[in-house]
Amino acid sequence: ESKNPSDAVVQAAETAVREVVGKMRMDTALAEERDQIAPRVRTLMQTILDRYKVGVEVVGINLQQGGVRPPEQVQSSFDDVLKAGQERERAKNEAQAYAN
């Protein structure tokens, strides 16, 4: 059993977020699959906490909007990747509209 449930919850949350997001592609984690992160994190957190008999039930996970803040050194590259993804979607939509 855990002697400090608060620390156990924080560690379980950090571990679960790293594992769930780490298994996703960056662009999908920021876009299409973003809504799947919280339920997956909750499930994994509960598994971890149960394994260590912490005695805490995770009832919900709230992810902050805009929670991704890359370091300043890579911000411009990060923005370029996001813009490229948006451009790809726009081009794909235009091509589909043209095909129809």
MMTF fields as JSON, N, C-alpha, C and O atoms, coordinates in Angstrom:
{
  "mmtfVersion": "1.0.0",
  "mmtfProducer": "UNKNOWN",
  "numBonds": 399,
  "numAtoms": 400,
  "numGroups": 100,
  "numChains": 1,
  "numModels": 1,
  "chainsPerModel": [1],
  "groupsPerChain": [100],
  "chainIdList": ["A"],
  "bondAtomList": [4, 2, 8, 6, 12, 10, 16, 14, 20, 18, 24, 22, 28, 26, 32, 30, 36, 34, 40, 38, 44, 42, 48, 46, 52, 50, 56, 54, 60, 58, 64, 62, 68, 66, 72, 70, 76, 74, 80, 78, 84, 82, 88, 86, 92, 90, 96, 94, 100, 98, 104, 102, 108, 106, 112, 110, 116, 114, 120, 118, 124, 122, 128, 126, 132, 130, 136, 134, 140, 138, 144, 142, 148, 146, 152, 150, 156, 154, 160, 158, 164, 162, 168, 166, 172, 170, 176, 174, 180, 178, 184, 182, 188, 186, 192, 190, 196, 194, 200, 198, 204, 202, 208, 206, 212, 210, 216, 214, 220, 218, 224, 222, 228, 226, 232, 230, 236, 234, 240, 238, 244, 242, 248, 246, 252, 250, 256, 254, 260, 258, 264, 262, 268, 266, 272, 270, 276, 274, 280, 278, 284, 282, 288, 286, 292, 290, 296, 294, 300, 298, 304, 302, 308, 306, 312, 310, 316, 314, 320, 318, 324, 322, 328, 326, 332, 330, 336, 334, 340, 338, 344, 342, 348, 346, 352, 350, 356, 354, 360, 358, 364, 362, 368, 366, 372, 370, 376, 374, 380, 378, 384, 382, 388, 386, 392, 390, 396, 394],
  "bondOrderList": [1, 1, 1, 1, 1, 1, 1, 1, 1, 1, 1, 1, 1, 1, 1, 1, 1, 1, 1, 1, 1, 1, 1, 1, 1, 1, 1, 1, 1, 1, 1, 1, 1, 1, 1, 1, 1, 1, 1, 1, 1, 1, 1, 1, 1, 1, 1, 1, 1, 1, 1, 1, 1, 1, 1, 1, 1, 1, 1, 1, 1, 1, 1, 1, 1, 1, 1, 1, 1, 1, 1, 1, 1, 1, 1, 1, 1, 1, 1, 1, 1, 1, 1, 1, 1, 1, 1, 1, 1, 1, 1, 1, 1, 1, 1, 1, 1, 1, 1],
  "groupList": [{"groupName": "GLU", "atomNameList": ["N", "CA", "C", "O"], "elementList": ["N", "C", "C", "O"], "formalChargeList": [0, 0, 0, 0], "bondAtomList": [1, 0, 2, 1, 3, 2], "bondOrderList": [1, 1, 2], "singleLetterCode": "E", "chemCompType": "L-PEPTIDE LINKING"}, {"groupName": "SER", "atomNameList": ["N", "CA", "C", "O"], "elementList": ["N", "C", "C", "O"], "formalChargeList": [0, 0, 0, 0], "bondAtomList": [1, 0, 2, 1, 3, 2], "bondOrderList": [1, 1, 2], "singleLetterCode": "S", "chemCompType": "L-PEPTIDE LINKING"}, {"groupName": "LYS", "atomNameList": ["N", "CA", "C", "O"], "elementList": ["N", "C", "C", "O"], "formalChargeList": [0, 0, 0, 0], "bondAtomList": [1, 0, 2, 1, 3, 2], "bondOrderList": [1, 1, 2], "singleLetterCode": "K", "chemCompType": "L-PEPTIDE LINKING"}, {"groupName": "ASN", "atomNameList": ["N", "CA", "C", "O"], "elementList": ["N", "C", "C", "O"], "formalChargeList": [0, 0, 0, 0], "bondAtomList": [1, 0, 2, 1, 3, 2], "bondOrderList": [1, 1, 2], "singleLetterCode": "N", "chemCompType": "L-PEPTIDE LINKING"}, {"groupName": "PRO", "atomNameList": ["N", "CA", "C", "O"], "elementList": ["N", "C", "C", "O"], "formalChargeList": [0, 0, 0, 0], "bondAtomList": [1, 0, 2, 1, 3, 2], "bondOrderList": [1, 1, 2], "singleLetterCode": "P", "chemCompType": "L-PEPTIDE LINKING"}, {"groupName": "ASP", "atomNameList": ["N", "CA", "C", "O"], "elementList": ["N", "C", "C", "O"], "formalChargeList": [0, 0, 0, 0], "bondAtomList": [1, 0, 2, 1, 3, 2], "bondOrderList": [1, 1, 2], "singleLetterCode": "D", "chemCompType": "L-PEPTIDE LINKING"}, {"groupName": "ALA", "atomNameList": ["N", "CA", "C", "O"], "elementList": ["N", "C", "C", "O"], "formalChargeList": [0, 0, 0, 0], "bondAtomList": [1, 0, 2, 1, 3, 2], "bondOrderList": [1, 1, 2], "singleLetterCode": "A", "chemCompType": "L-PEPTIDE LINKING"}, {"groupName": "VAL", "atomNameList": ["N", "CA", "C", "O"], "elementList": ["N", "C", "C", "O"], "formalChargeList": [0, 0, 0, 0], "bondAtomList": [1, 0, 2, 1, 3, 2], "bondOrderList": [1, 1, 2], "singleLetterCode": "V", "chemCompType": "L-PEPTIDE LINKING"}, {"groupName": "GLN", "atomNameList": ["N", "CA", "C", "O"], "elementList": ["N", "C", "C", "O"], "formalChargeList": [0, 0, 0, 0], "bondAtomList": [1, 0, 2, 1, 3, 2], "bondOrderList": [1, 1, 2], "singleLetterCode": "Q", "chemCompType": "L-PEPTIDE LINKING"}, {"groupName": "THR", "atomNameList": ["N", "CA", "C", "O"], "elementList": ["N", "C", "C", "O"], "formalChargeList": [0, 0, 0, 0], "bondAtomList": [1, 0, 2, 1, 3, 2], "bondOrderList": [1, 1, 2], "singleLetterCode": "T", "chemCompType": "L-PEPTIDE LINKING"}, {"groupName": "ARG", "atomNameList": ["N", "CA", "C", "O"], "elementList": ["N", "C", "C", "O"], "formalChargeList": [0, 0, 0, 0], "bondAtomList": [1, 0, 2, 1, 3, 2], "bondOrderList": [1, 1, 2], "singleLetterCode": "R", "chemCompType": "L-PEPTIDE LINKING"}, {"groupName": "GLY", "atomNameList": ["N", "CA", "C", "O"], "elementList": ["N", "C", "C", "O"], "formalChargeList": [0, 0, 0, 0], "bondAtomList": [1, 0, 2, 1, 3, 2], "bondOrderList": [1, 1, 2], "singleLetterCode": "G", "chemCompType": "PEPTIDE LINKING"}, {"groupName": "MET", "atomNameList": ["N", "CA", "C", "O"], "elementList": ["N", "C", "C", "O"], "formalChargeList": [0, 0, 0, 0], "bondAtomList": [1, 0, 2, 1, 3, 2], "bondOrderList": [1, 1, 2], "singleLetterCode": "M", "chemCompType": "L-PEPTIDE LINKING"}, {"groupName": "LEU", "atomNameList": ["N", "CA", "C", "O"], "elementList": ["N", "C", "C", "O"], "formalChargeList": [0, 0, 0, 0], "bondAtomList": [1, 0, 2, 1, 3, 2], "bondOrderList": [1, 1, 2], "singleLetterCode": "L", "chemCompType": "L-PEPTIDE LINKING"}, {"groupName": "ILE", "atomNameList": ["N", "CA", "C", "O"], "elementList": ["N", "C", "C", "O"], "formalChargeList": [0, 0, 0, 0], "bondAtomList": [1, 0, 2, 1, 3, 2], "bondOrderList": [1, 1, 2], "singleLetterCode": "I", "chemCompType": "L-PEPTIDE LINKING"}, {"groupName": "TYR", "atomNameList": ["N", "CA", "C", "O"], "elementList": ["N", "C", "C", "O"], "formalChargeList": [0, 0, 0, 0], "bondAtomList": [1, 0, 2, 1, 3, 2], "bondOrderList": [1, 1, 2], "singleLetterCode": "Y", "chemCompType": "L-PEPTIDE LINKING"}, {"groupName": "PHE", "atomNameList": ["N", "CA", "C", "O"], "elementList": ["N", "C", "C", "O"], "formalChargeList": [0, 0, 0, 0], "bondAtomList": [1, 0, 2, 1, 3, 2], "bondOrderList": [1, 1, 2], "singleLetterCode": "F", "chemCompType": "L-PEPTIDE LINKING"}],
  "groupTypeList": [0, 1, 2, 3, 4, 1, 5, 6, 7, 7, 8, 6, 6, 0, 9, 6, 7, 10, 0, 7, 7, 11, 2, 12, 10, 12, 5, 9, 6, 13, 6, 0, 0, 10, 5, 8, 14, 6, 4, 10, 7, 10, 9, 13, 12, 8, 9, 14, 13, 5, 10, 15, 2, 7, 11, 7, 0, 7, 7, 11, 14, 3, 13, 8, 8, 11, 11, 7, 10, 4, 4, 0, 8, 7, 8, 1, 1, 16, 5, 5, 7, 13, 2, 6, 11, 8, 0, 10, 0, 10, 6, 2, 3, 0, 6, 8, 6, 15, 6, 3],
  "groupIdList": [1, 2, 3, 4, 5, 6, 7, 8, 9, 10, 11, 12, 13, 14, 15, 16, 17, 18, 19, 20, 21, 22, 23, 24, 25, 26, 27, 28, 29, 30, 31, 32, 33, 34, 35, 36, 37, 38, 39, 40, 41, 42, 43, 44, 45, 46, 47, 48, 49, 50, 51, 52, 53, 54, 55, 56, 57, 58, 59, 60, 61, 62, 63, 64, 65, 66, 67, 68, 69, 70, 71, 72, 73, 74, 75, 76, 77, 78, 79, 80, 81, 82, 83, 84, 85, 86, 87, 88, 89, 90, 91, 92, 93, 94, 95, 96, 97, 98, 99, 100],
  "secStructList": [7, 7, 1, 7, 2, 2, 2, 2, 2, 2, 2, 2, 2, 2, 2, 2, 2, 2, 2, 2, 2, 2, 6, 1, 7, 2, 2, 2, 2, 2, 6, 6, 6, 2, 2, 2, 2, 2, 2, 2, 2, 2, 2, 2, 2, 2, 2, 2, 2, 2, 2, 6, 6, 7, 7, 7, 7, 7, 7, 7, 7, 7, 7, 7, 6, 6, 7, 7, 7, 7, 7, 4, 4, 4, 2, 2, 2, 2, 2, 2, 2, 2, 2, 2, 2, 2, 2, 2, 2, 2, 2, 2, 2, 2, 2, 2, 2, 2, 2, 7],
  "xCoordList": [0.83, 0.0, 0.873, 1.983, 0.356, 1.107, 1.004, -0.071, 2.135, 2.146, 1.758, 1.353, 1.878, 1.551, 0.704, 1.241, -0.619, -1.495, -1.39, -1.521, -1.156, -1.049, 0.122, -0.016, 1.267, 2.435, 2.19, 2.595, 1.528, 1.241, 0.345, 0.547, -0.639, -1.549, -0.783, -0.962, 0.064, 0.848, 1.766, 1.846, 2.452, 3.364, 2.604, 3.066, 1.444, 0.632, 0.149, 0.139, -0.251, -0.72, 0.402, 0.204, 1.583, 2.713, 3.089, 3.343, 3.124, 3.462, 2.432, 2.789, 1.161, 0.097, 0.098, -0.051, 0.263, 0.289, 1.464, 1.313, 2.633, 3.808, 3.58, 3.914, 3.011, 2.797, 1.753, 1.968, 0.627, -0.459, -0.022, -0.167, 0.502, 0.905, 2.131, 2.265, 3.01, 4.206, 3.911, 4.722, 2.774, 2.392, 1.667, 1.356, 1.397, 0.687, 1.669, 2.758, 1.256, 2.015, 1.698, 0.576, 2.684, 2.53, 1.356, 0.55, 1.258, 0.19, -1.191, -2.125, -1.348, -2.66, -2.967, -4.126, -1.939, -2.155, -2.643, -3.405, -2.206, -2.613, -3.938, -4.549, -4.384, -5.586, -6.615, -7.4, -6.604, -7.67, -7.824, -8.947, -6.734, -6.809, -6.772, -6.739, -6.776, -6.682, -7.785, -7.54, -9.004, -10.123, -10.023, -10.779, -9.105, -8.925, -7.877, -7.755, -7.134, -6.05, -6.593, -6.149, -7.537, -8.034, -8.612, -8.252, -9.496, -10.022, -8.944, -8.99, -7.982, -6.891, -6.021, -5.608, -5.742, -4.944, -5.679, -5.069, -6.972, -7.753, -7.697, -7.485, -7.887, -7.86, -6.495, -6.406, -5.44, -4.095, -3.754, -3.155, -4.129, -3.888, -4.56, -3.963, -5.816, -6.548, -5.873, -5.794, -5.388, -4.672, -3.432, -3.176, -2.668, -1.446, -1.782, -1.159, -2.764, -3.121, -3.67, -3.405, -4.434, -4.949, -3.816, -3.81, -2.856, -1.722, -0.956, -0.489, -0.831, -0.095, -1.002, -0.56, -2.258, -3.231, -3.259, -3.175, -3.381, -3.39, -4.738, -4.809, -5.805, -7.123, -7.772, -8.579, -7.422, -7.974, -8.685, -8.182, -9.868, -10.587, -10.481, -10.805, -10.028, -9.913, -11.266, -11.696, -11.925, -13.255, -13.238, -14.208, -12.157, -12.087, -10.714, -9.938, -10.44, -9.179, -9.533, -10.345, -8.932, -9.137, -7.808, -6.863, -7.744, -6.546, -6.752, -7.817, -5.752, -5.855, -5.78, -4.999, -6.594, -6.493, -5.166, -4.749, -4.522, -3.256, -2.178, -1.241, -2.306, -1.361, 0.011, 0.965, 0.123, 1.411, 2.182, 1.779, 3.282, 4.122, 5.558, 6.27, 5.971, 7.347, 8.349, 8.008, 9.577, 10.617, 10.819, 10.593, 11.242, 11.428, 12.329, 12.111, 13.351, 14.317, 13.672, 14.181, 12.557, 11.932, 10.544, 9.844, 10.153, 8.807, 8.544, 7.481, 9.484, 9.243, 9.111, 8.275, 9.911, 9.795, 8.464, 7.822, 8.061, 6.776, 5.636, 4.728, 5.686, 4.669, 4.665, 3.602, 5.852, 5.949, 5.276, 4.593, 5.464, 4.839, 3.321, 2.617, 2.821, 1.372, 0.81, -0.234, 1.512, 1.064, 1.088, 0.18, 2.104, 2.204, 1.037, 0.477, 0.677, -0.463, -1.761, -2.598, -1.928, -3.132, -3.168, -4.22, -2.013, -1.925, -2.233, -2.92, -1.724, -1.999, -3.505, -4.05, -4.173, -5.621, -6.364, -7.306, -5.939, -6.578, -6.43, -7.397, -5.222, -4.974, -5.783, -6.321, -5.867, -6.648, -8.127, -8.784, -8.648, -10.043, -10.314, -11.351, -9.388, -9.533, -9.536, -10.334, -8.642, -8.572, -9.853, -10.341, -10.393, -11.644, -12.8, -13.655, -12.822, -13.878, -13.753, -14.758, -12.537, -12.306, -12.705, -13.263, -12.422, -12.756, -14.256, -14.741, -14.983, -16.443, -17.046, -18.266],
  "yCoordList": [-1.189, 0.0, 1.25, 1.254, 2.292, 3.538, 4.334, 4.454, 4.872, 5.708, 7.149, 7.892, 7.548, 8.909, 8.875, 8.93, 8.785, 8.684, 9.857, 9.662, 11.067, 12.226, 12.069, 12.307, 11.671, 11.455, 10.315, 10.386, 9.268, 8.123, 8.524, 8.068, 9.371, 9.829, 10.666, 10.492, 11.567, 12.405, 11.543, 11.735, 10.604, 9.732, 8.86, 8.657, 8.343, 7.53, 8.369, 7.895, 9.61, 10.495, 10.786, 10.7, 11.13, 11.428, 10.204, 10.318, 9.05, 7.812, 7.502, 7.16, 7.622, 7.299, 8.251, 7.809, 9.534, 10.503, 10.215, 10.217, 9.967, 9.669, 8.43, 8.417, 7.394, 6.161, 6.335, 5.926, 6.939, 7.098, 8.001, 7.627, 9.165, 10.107, 9.576, 9.78, 8.905, 8.357, 7.309, 7.098, 6.658, 5.645, 6.242, 5.525, 7.543, 8.217, 8.985, 9.36, 9.207, 10.13, 11.539, 11.823, 12.411, 13.77, 14.494, 15.115, 14.417, 15.172, 14.648, 15.439, 13.34, 12.817, 13.087, 13.286, 13.095, 13.398, 14.827, 15.121, 15.715, 17.12, 17.385, 18.434, 16.449, 16.709, 15.594, 15.597, 14.636, 13.633, 12.791, 12.505, 12.399, 11.484, 12.193, 11.539, 13.512, 14.254, 13.872, 13.769, 13.66, 13.329, 11.921, 11.572, 11.11, 9.755, 9.696, 8.677, 10.762, 10.756, 10.619, 9.746, 11.461, 11.464, 10.114, 9.626, 9.478, 8.18, 7.102, 6.257, 7.137, 6.153, 6.394, 5.448, 7.673, 8.014, 7.596, 7.04, 7.857, 7.484, 5.981, 5.534, 5.207, 3.751, 3.259, 2.429, 3.77, 3.347, 3.803, 3.046, 5.025, 5.505, 4.598, 4.232, 4.238, 3.394, 2.038, 1.494, 1.493, 0.218, 0.323, -0.543, 1.393, 1.602, 1.762, 1.133, 2.603, 2.855, 1.608, 1.372, 0.81, -0.447, -1.428, -2.118, -1.484, -2.395, -2.098, -3.011, -0.807, -0.426, -0.236, 0.245, -0.615, -0.562, 0.798, 0.902, 1.842, 3.205, 3.54, 4.358, 2.919, 3.174, 4.44, 5.058, 4.831, 6.035, 5.628, 4.811, 6.209, 5.968, 7.206, 8.314, 7.011, 8.115, 8.243, 7.334, 9.362, 9.548, 10.388, 10.38, 11.11, 11.92, 12.52, 12.677, 12.851, 13.489, 14.738, 14.679, 15.855, 17.098, 17.526, 17.84, 17.535, 18.014, 19.484, 19.871, 20.289, 21.709, 21.924, 21.269, 22.843, 23.24, 23.958, 24.732, 23.703, 24.359, 23.944, 24.7, 22.754, 22.273, 21.953, 21.771, 21.883, 21.572, 22.864, 23.731, 22.979, 24.159, 23.699, 23.369, 23.682, 23.245, 24.287, 25.461, 23.857, 24.812, 25.872, 25.613, 27.053, 28.169, 27.802, 28.251, 26.978, 26.624, 25.887, 25.945, 25.198, 24.415, 24.942, 24.33, 26.076, 26.609, 26.837, 26.465, 27.437, 27.728, 26.428, 26.344, 25.435, 24.145, 23.485, 22.897, 23.586, 23.034, 23.693, 23.012, 25.017, 25.751, 25.329, 25.194, 25.12, 24.683, 23.333, 23.117, 22.438, 21.112, 21.243, 20.619, 22.047, 22.241, 22.864, 22.442, 23.873, 24.52, 23.537, 23.542, 22.708, 21.718, 20.733, 20.347, 20.333, 19.427, 20.079, 19.442, 21.346, 22.067, 22.226, 22.084, 22.522, 22.667, 21.337, 21.307, 20.245, 18.924, 18.641, 18.152, 18.953, 18.739, 19.613, 19.155, 20.877, 21.785, 21.261, 21.241, 20.835, 20.312, 19.046, 18.848, 18.204, 16.963, 17.286, 16.673, 18.243, 18.646, 19.252, 18.98, 20.076, 20.668, 19.578, 19.622, 18.607, 17.516, 16.693, 16.29, 16.445, 15.697, 16.487, 15.919, 17.791, 18.63, 18.646, 18.586, 18.726, 18.726, 17.39, 17.353, 16.292, 14.962, 14.748, 14.003, 15.389, 15.228, 16.173, 16.208],
  "zCoordList": [0.0, 0.0, 0.0, 0.533, -0.601, -0.712, 0.583, 1.171, 1.015, 2.213, 1.895, 2.789, 0.634, 0.242, -1.036, -2.142, -0.88, -2.051, -3.02, -4.228, -2.522, -3.419, -4.38, -5.579, -3.853, -4.713, -5.689, -6.849, -5.219, -6.085, -7.249, -8.374, -6.988, -8.051, -9.074, -10.28, -8.6, -9.512, -10.371, -11.585, -9.752, -10.497, -11.493, -12.616, -11.09, -11.997, -13.175, -14.311, -12.913, -13.988, -14.98, -16.192, -14.461, -15.342, -16.178, -17.377, -15.544, -16.244, -17.326, -18.453, -16.979, -17.925, -19.116, -20.255, -18.875, -19.979, -20.901, -22.123, -20.321, -21.15, -22.01, -23.195, -21.407, -22.163, -23.256, -24.397, -22.91, -23.885, -25.035, -26.199, -24.732, -25.779, -26.524, -27.731, -25.814, -26.44, -27.502, -28.404, -27.407, -28.395, -29.599, -30.55, -29.566, -30.65, -31.525, -31.091, -32.767, -33.607, -33.125, -32.707, -33.184, -32.669, -33.313, -32.62, -34.638, -35.301, -34.937, -34.809, -34.767, -34.396, -32.928, -32.563, -32.083, -30.663, -30.491, -29.57, -31.377, -31.29, -31.991, -31.787, -32.811, -33.602, -33.436, -32.487, -34.373, -34.443, -33.171, -32.758, -32.56, -31.419, -30.068, -29.026, -30.08, -28.815, -27.838, -26.637, -28.345, -27.459, -26.885, -25.979, -27.396, -26.881, -25.766, -25.087, -25.578, -24.599, -23.175, -22.43, -22.795, -21.411, -20.99, -19.918, -21.781, -21.328, -21.218, -20.323, -22.126, -22.057, -20.828, -20.158, -20.535, -19.364, -18.093, -17.18, -18.028, -16.841, -16.6, -15.472, -17.657, -17.524, -17.052, -16.147, -17.663, -17.284, -15.865, -15.101, -15.51, -14.148, -13.131, -12.119, -13.409, -12.462, -12.319, -11.218, -13.424, -13.378, -12.496, -11.659, -12.694, -11.9, -10.419, -9.563, -10.125, -8.731, -8.051, -6.872, -8.79, -8.234, -7.963, -6.943, -8.885, -8.732, -7.447, -6.766, -7.121, -5.92, -4.7, -3.657, -4.843, -3.741, -3.058, -1.835, -3.883, -3.361, -2.737, -1.819, -3.222, -2.659, -3.177, -2.483, -4.4, -5.02, -6.296, -7.068, -6.513, -7.761, -8.644, -8.216, -9.868, -10.822, -11.515, -12.226, -11.306, -11.883, -13.15, -13.908, -13.389, -14.596, -14.783, -13.84, -16.029, -16.399, -17.197, -18.12, -16.848, -17.598, -18.195, -17.472, -19.514, -20.193, -20.53, -21.011, -20.282, -20.583, -22.087, -22.778, -22.587, -23.987, -24.164, -23.303, -25.26, -25.519, -24.539, -24.282, -23.996, -23.006, -23.574, -22.818, -24.896, -25.504, -25.704, -26.48, -25.005, -25.106, -25.326, -24.377, -26.585, -26.844, -26.355, -26.204, -26.11, -25.713, -26.79, -27.972, -26.386, -27.325, -28.496, -29.621, -28.222, -29.259, -30.436, -31.555, -30.191, -31.264, -31.647, -32.453, -31.067, -31.324, -32.812, -33.309, -33.525, -34.942, -35.742, -36.642, -35.433, -36.115, -35.788, -36.658, -34.552, -34.119, -34.892, -35.37, -35.012, -35.77, -37.233, -37.838, -37.805, -39.201, -39.402, -40.404, -38.465, -38.566, -38.52, -39.314, -37.599, -37.513, -38.789, -39.285, -39.318, -40.559, -41.726, -42.558, -41.792, -42.871, -42.793, -43.82, -41.591, -41.422, -41.863, -42.504, -41.519, -41.936, -43.451, -44.073, -44.039, -45.497, -46.189, -47.21, -45.632, -46.189, -46.189, -47.179, -45.07, -44.989, -45.996, -46.643, -46.128, -47.078, -48.499, -49.261, -48.857, -50.205, -50.451, -51.541, -49.451, -49.59, -49.797, -50.638, -49.037, -49.195, -50.56, -51.164, -51.056, -52.382, -53.456, -54.392, -53.313, -54.289, -54.283, -55.338, -53.104, -53.032, -53.645, -54.324, -53.405, -53.977, -55.498, -56.207, -55.992, -57.436, -58.051, -59.148, -57.348, -57.865, -57.936, -58.788, -57.057, -57.045, -58.047, -58.207]
}
